[in-house]
Amino acid sequence: MRKSYRIKKENEFQYVYSNGKSVANRNFVLYTMPKQGQKHFRVGISVGKKVSHTAVGRNRIKRYIRQSLLELKPEIPAELDFLIIARKPAVDLDMFESKKNIVHLLKLGKVLN
């Protein structure tokens, strides 16, 4: 997934976090915020040190999230910013379970049908 699909700036991250609608499942939290006039969706991914104490574990979770979103890219609406925040149980998931949880979360948040 190209960097243009990512939310990187702190103020944009905080704006979606404070003004967006949130839904959650056991492993992830989703904040969504509609944004008009975008060519494609943007996503911010957060995995805190409380989730996994090692950088290897945190990076693995982020990689799984990005890969899941890459596979779901055609189904996600363009005019949307959203954040995915990992919770502690996400560290025990493999790629298949992560994708299943991400799909469930996106359906809960009405991002996917």
N, C-alpha and C positions, 0 to 999 in steps of 0.2 A: 504494500500500500504506500503510495507516494506521500511525501511530507505535506503536500497541499491538503490532504485529507485529515490532518491532525490539528488539534487545538494545542498550541504551545505556550501562548502568552498567559501570564498569571492573571491579568485582569479579565481576559475572555473566559478563562477557566472559572474564576470566581463569579462572573456574571451568570453563567449557566448553572453553577452550583447554588447560587442564592435565589435565582428567579425561575429556574426550571422546575418541572414536575418530576417527582421521583417515584420509582417503584423498585422493589427488591425481591430477590429470592435468597436462598440460603448462602450462595456463594458470591453474588455480585449485587451491586446497586447501580441503577440507571437513572440519570438525570437528563431530561429532554427539553429542548428549547427550539421552537420554530424560528427560522431566520430566512426572510425573503431575499430573493435575488442571488442565490448561490448556484454555482454550476453543479456542485456535488455536496454531499453531507460532510461534516467534520466531526471527529471524535477525539476526546481526551481520555487517556487511560491513566489510572492511578493505582499503584500497588504500594502500600506503605510498609515500613520496616516491621510493624507489628504482624503483618501477614506472613512474611518470611524474613528471617534475619540475614539471609545471605543474598547477595546480588544475583547469584545464579538462579535462585528460586524466584525472585521477583521478575527477572528478565524472562524466565520461562513462561510465567503467567501472562506477561505482556505479549509475548510472541504468540501464545495460544489465542489470545483475544484478537490480535491483529489478523491472524490467519483465518479465524472464524468470520470476521467482518469482511475480509477479502473475498471469501467464498459466498457471502451473502450480499455483496455489493450491488448487484442488479436489482435486488428486492427492496433496498433501503431508499426512502424518498430523498431527493436532492436538497430540499430546503429545510434542513434540520441540523442542529448542533446537539451533540449529546456526550455525556461523560459516562464511563464505566469504571466503577471503583470496586476493587477486589476485596473480599472479606477473607478472614483467616482459613475457613475450610477449603478455599480455592486452591491452596497449595497442594492438596492431595489429589487433584483431578488430573487425568490425562487429557490428551487433545480431544478425543471423542466426547468425553464427559463435559469438557469445557464448552465445546461447540453446542452441545445439547442444552446446557445451562444458559448460554448466550441467546440462543434461539428462543428459549422459554422466556427469558427476561425481555427481549425485544417484542415478543407477542404481548406480554403483560403491559408494556409501555405503549402498545398500539403503534409501534414503529413498523412491525411486520403484520400481515393479515393472518 
